[in-house]
Amino acid sequence: MKKLLDFARSVAREAGVLIVEEQQRADLNRKFKQGRELVTEADLKADLLICERISQAFPAHRILSEESSPDLANVHQSPQPVWIIDPIDGTVNFAHGHRQSAVSIALANQGRMELGAVYNPFTDEMFSALRGQGAYLNGEPIRVSGETELRRALIATGFPYEKNGLEPLIRRFDAVLHNCADIRRLGSAALDICWVACGRLDGFYETLSLWDFAAAGLIAREAGASYGHFSDLPPGAHPEFHNEDIFIANAALFEPLRKLLTDA
């Protein structure tokens, strides 16, 4: 498994080099999926690179990727290992010249997330973890913050491309803003979760896609974060793979944050 993580980190770095080069191009090509969600040529190039590397090295493995294979169902029930990829998490940031974007690569096997790598090539920060072996930033161990008071906590979240049905999100945002120290909306869920893992943030909540949180969620758990959902899981949903109403915090803040979000 250590060799698999080394492979994931190597591929993430390779894709990161490509992404940085693409952002510097004057003719950055953009289009929109389903009318709203931004995708760039760099997303597609990075996706192709990562998928080719995986297919060459592990032809029997399956791939769930935001850009090229987003419809792979029941990942937690797959008899083969599944690589879960987001070639650029934070595409809007990337397209606007921001530095808060990352390559996210995870590997799931037999209903468990086994490894994760999240790489921000603009800051050269590699977050990574193996199940049961702790979490690391550029090779150094990381841990969640020691904050115990919700009123002093810095919480991150995000908002969907689809703007219908924002009322519950606004109520939760209002509750967090009134009961916590402040809110951050940084534009990359994978990095938000990794920032909880290393103590730069105290908590995070959002509904996501699996490729947004697969790697980062494992990294946060391995860094000591508590991980769950502030709404009831649907029948048959796997708690590690279910994408709706995710929230993450250290152990002291976990239940107060859950209550705050649930009540809102």
Buried (B, 14 or more C-beta within 10 A) or exposed (E): EEEBBEBBBEBBBBBBEBBBEBBEEEEBEEEEEEEEBBBBBBBBBBBBBBBEBBEEEBEEBBBBBBBBBEEBEEBBEBEEBBBBBBBBBBBBBBBEEBBBBBBBBBBBBEEEBBBBBBBBBBEEBBBBBBBEEBBBBEEEEBBBBEBEEBEEBBBBBBEBEEEEEEEEBEEBBEBBEEBBBEEBEBBBBBBBBBBBBBBBBBBBBBBBBBBBBBBBBBBBBBBBBBBBBBBEEEEEBBEBBBBEBBBBBBEBBBEBBBEBBBEB
